[in-house]
Amino acid sequence: MERKNIVIIGASKGIGLALAQQLAAEGHQVFATYANTPPSIQHAHIHWYQLDVLAPTPLDLPEILDGLVYCPGTISLKPFNRFGMADFQIDYQLQVLGAIQSIQSALPALKKSKQASVVLFSTVAVQQGLPFHSLVSASKGAIEGLTRALAAEFAPKIRVNAIAPSLTDTPLAENLLNSDAKREANAARHPLKRVGEATDIAHMAAFLLSDNASWISGQVLHVDGGISSLRV
């Protein structure tokens, strides 16, 4: 297996951390960012950098990058009329403009790879239409459009795909899973009768970064316990 250089924006916890650990264990060089507190996880193949995606500074990246993953996100669920314009602007800046700036910054290095891969994150709520999800759905809907547009523009040298998870047990979803009753209720909503784990999503991201996915681009792949397509 060819060893790759991969940057993960937002790798200090949740899906980003699970992915960083998996890729490092496979021997890839991982350039991982955190927002505030340096992670305690240390590995010879993980190189940590502090980065505020809302006020980015240039990263000291390798000349050639084979992959970029953008993980920062939010889950804020409440009625539409309780969101202000500032809420939508801040969320869009984090989830969409942050991704755009990261890709633009890394693009020269990605173009030097034999075949690079960009992985973004959407949500099952974009395609399903769920109440109280207007904030996240607006931003992640833009991510899905960006995924397809960039996949077309960057082909054939750079593949671009997105993953659309359902509820996943990460620090981001802590308030939705902070009791046995909440966990059981959310698990029951899914045909596979459990909420996702960070590793479930990390495995798909690692696959999309790999040469095994070399004929996949412009796709939004649902890793969601079957909730988007099954009725059981």
C-alpha positions as CSV (number, residue, x, y, z in Angstrom):
1,M,0.0,0.0,0.0
2,E,1.3,3.4,-1.0
3,R,1.9,5.7,2.0
4,K,0.1,9.1,1.6
5,N,0.3,12.6,3.0
6,I,-3.2,13.6,4.3
7,V,-4.3,16.7,6.1
8,I,-7.3,16.5,8.5
9,I,-8.9,19.8,9.5
10,G,-10.5,19.3,12.9
11,A,-8.9,16.1,14.1
12,S,-8.8,16.5,17.8
13,K,-11.9,14.5,18.6
14,G,-14.8,12.5,17.2
15,I,-14.6,11.4,13.6
16,G,-11.5,13.4,12.8
17,L,-9.5,11.8,15.7
18,A,-10.7,8.3,14.8
19,L,-9.7,8.9,11.2
20,A,-6.3,10.3,12.2
21,Q,-5.6,7.3,14.3
22,Q,-6.7,4.8,11.6
23,L,-4.6,6.5,8.9
24,A,-1.5,6.7,11.1
25,A,-1.8,3.1,12.1
26,E,-1.8,2.3,8.3
27,G,1.4,4.1,8.0
28,H,0.2,7.4,6.3
29,Q,1.6,10.7,7.3
30,V,-1.3,12.7,8.9
31,F,-1.2,16.5,9.3
32,A,-3.9,17.1,11.8
33,T,-5.3,20.4,13.2
34,Y,-6.9,21.3,16.5
35,A,-8.7,24.5,17.5
36,N,-7.6,25.2,21.1
37,T,-6.2,22.4,23.3
38,P,-3.5,20.1,21.9
39,P,-4.7,16.5,21.9
40,S,-3.1,14.0,24.3
41,I,-3.0,11.5,21.5
42,Q,0.5,11.2,20.1
43,H,1.7,9.1,17.2
44,A,4.9,9.2,15.2
45,H,2.8,9.6,12.0
46,I,0.4,12.4,13.3
47,H,1.7,15.9,13.2
48,W,-0.4,18.4,15.2
49,Y,-1.0,22.0,14.2
50,Q,-3.2,24.6,15.9
51,L,-5.7,26.2,13.4
52,D,-8.7,28.5,13.9
53,V,-10.7,27.8,10.7
54,L,-12.6,31.1,11.2
55,A,-9.3,33.0,11.1
56,P,-7.0,30.7,9.3
57,T,-3.2,31.0,9.2
58,P,-1.1,29.1,6.6
59,L,-0.1,25.5,7.6
60,D,3.3,24.1,7.2
61,L,2.2,21.4,4.8
62,P,4.3,19.0,2.7
63,E,4.9,19.9,-1.0
64,I,2.6,17.0,-2.1
65,L,-0.7,16.2,-0.5
66,D,-2.7,13.1,-1.3
67,G,-5.8,13.9,0.7
68,L,-7.7,16.5,2.6
69,V,-10.6,15.9,5.0
70,Y,-12.6,18.8,6.5
71,C,-14.3,17.8,9.8
72,P,-15.4,20.9,11.7
73,G,-19.2,21.2,12.2
74,T,-22.0,22.0,14.6
75,I,-25.3,20.5,15.6
76,S,-27.8,23.1,16.8
77,L,-31.4,22.0,16.7
78,K,-34.3,24.3,17.4
79,P,-37.3,25.9,15.7
80,F,-36.5,28.0,12.6
81,N,-37.9,31.2,14.2
82,R,-35.5,30.9,17.1
83,F,-32.5,31.2,14.7
84,G,-31.2,34.7,13.9
85,M,-29.3,35.7,10.8
86,A,-26.1,35.7,12.8
87,D,-26.6,32.0,13.6
88,F,-26.8,31.2,9.9
89,Q,-23.8,33.4,9.0
90,I,-21.6,31.9,11.7
91,D,-22.6,28.3,10.9
92,Y,-22.0,28.9,7.1
93,Q,-18.6,30.4,7.9
94,L,-17.5,27.4,9.9
95,Q,-19.0,24.6,7.8
96,V,-18.8,26.0,4.2
97,L,-16.3,28.9,4.1
98,G,-13.9,27.0,6.3
99,A,-14.0,24.1,3.9
100,I,-13.5,26.4,0.9
101,Q,-10.5,28.2,2.5
102,S,-8.9,24.9,3.5
103,I,-9.3,23.4,0.0
104,Q,-8.0,26.6,-1.7
105,S,-5.0,26.6,0.6
106,A,-4.2,22.9,0.0
107,L,-5.0,22.9,-3.7
108,P,-1.4,23.5,-5.1
109,A,-0.1,20.6,-3.0
110,L,-3.1,18.4,-4.0
111,K,-2.5,19.0,-7.7
112,K,1.0,17.6,-7.3
113,S,-0.3,14.2,-6.2
114,K,-0.8,11.4,-8.7
115,Q,-4.4,11.3,-7.6
116,A,-5.6,13.2,-4.6
117,S,-8.9,12.9,-2.7
118,V,-11.0,15.5,-0.8
119,V,-13.5,14.3,1.8
120,L,-16.2,16.6,3.1
121,F,-19.1,16.0,5.5
122,S,-22.8,16.5,5.0
123,T,-25.7,15.1,7.0
124,V,-28.6,12.8,6.4
125,A,-30.9,15.7,7.2
126,V,-30.2,17.4,3.8
127,Q,-31.9,14.7,1.9
128,Q,-34.5,13.6,4.4
129,G,-35.9,16.9,5.6
130,L,-36.1,16.9,9.4
131,P,-37.7,19.4,11.7
132,F,-35.5,21.8,13.7
133,H,-32.5,21.1,11.3
134,S,-32.7,24.2,9.2
135,L,-29.4,25.6,10.4
136,V,-27.3,22.5,9.7
137,S,-29.2,21.6,6.6
138,A,-28.6,25.0,5.0
139,S,-24.9,24.7,5.5
140,K,-24.6,21.0,4.6
141,G,-26.8,21.5,1.5
142,A,-24.2,23.9,0.3
143,I,-21.4,21.3,1.0
144,E,-23.2,18.8,-1.2
145,G,-23.4,21.3,-4.0
146,L,-19.8,22.2,-3.5
147,T,-18.8,18.5,-3.5
148,R,-20.3,17.9,-7.0
149,A,-19.1,21.2,-8.5
150,L,-15.5,20.6,-7.4
151,A,-15.5,17.0,-8.4
152,A,-16.4,18.1,-11.9
153,E,-13.9,20.9,-12.0
154,F,-11.0,19.0,-10.5
155,A,-11.4,15.7,-12.4
156,P,-9.5,13.6,-13.3
157,K,-6.6,14.5,-10.9
158,I,-8.5,15.2,-7.7
159,R,-11.6,13.3,-6.5
160,V,-14.1,15.0,-4.2
161,N,-16.8,13.2,-2.2
162,A,-18.9,13.8,0.9
163,I,-20.2,11.5,3.6
164,A,-23.7,12.1,5.0
165,P,-23.9,10.4,8.5
166,S,-26.9,10.1,10.7
167,L,-26.6,10.7,14.5
168,T,-23.1,9.6,15.6
169,D,-21.7,9.2,19.1
170,T,-19.2,12.0,19.2
171,P,-18.7,15.0,21.5
172,L,-20.6,17.1,18.9
173,A,-23.8,15.0,19.6
174,E,-23.3,14.7,23.4
175,N,-26.5,16.6,24.3
176,L,-28.5,14.3,22.1
177,L,-27.1,11.1,23.7
178,N,-26.5,12.1,27.3
179,S,-29.0,9.7,28.8
180,D,-29.9,6.0,28.3
181,A,-33.4,7.0,27.3
182,K,-32.1,9.4,24.6
183,R,-29.6,6.8,23.3
184,E,-32.3,4.0,23.2
185,A,-34.8,6.3,21.4
186,N,-32.3,7.4,18.8
187,A,-31.1,3.9,18.2
188,A,-34.6,2.7,17.7
189,R,-35.1,5.3,14.9
190,H,-32.5,3.5,12.8
191,P,-33.1,0.3,10.9
192,L,-29.8,-1.1,12.3
193,K,-31.0,-0.2,15.8
194,R,-28.0,1.7,17.0
195,V,-26.5,5.2,16.6
196,G,-23.3,5.5,14.7
197,E,-19.8,5.3,16.1
198,A,-17.0,7.6,15.1
199,T,-15.1,4.6,13.6
200,D,-18.1,3.8,11.3
201,I,-17.6,7.2,9.6
202,A,-13.8,7.1,9.8
203,H,-13.7,3.8,7.9
204,M,-15.7,5.3,5.0
205,A,-13.5,8.4,4.9
206,A,-10.4,6.2,4.9
207,F,-11.8,4.2,2.0
208,L,-12.6,7.4,0.0
209,L,-9.0,8.6,0.6
210,S,-7.6,5.2,-0.6
211,D,-6.7,4.0,-4.1
212,N,-9.6,1.5,-3.7
213,A,-12.0,4.4,-4.3
214,S,-10.1,5.6,-7.4
215,W,-13.3,5.5,-9.6
216,I,-15.5,7.3,-7.1
217,S,-16.0,11.1,-7.3
218,G,-18.8,13.6,-6.9
219,Q,-20.8,11.3,-4.6
220,V,-22.6,11.9,-1.3
221,L,-22.4,8.6,0.5
222,H,-24.8,7.9,3.3
223,V,-23.4,6.1,6.3
224,D,-26.5,6.3,8.5
225,G,-27.7,3.0,9.8
226,G,-30.2,2.7,6.9
227,I,-32.3,5.6,8.1
228,S,-32.3,7.5,4.8
229,S,-33.5,4.7,2.6
230,L,-35.1,1.9,4.7
231,R,-38.5,1.6,6.4
232,V,-38.6,-1.4,8.6
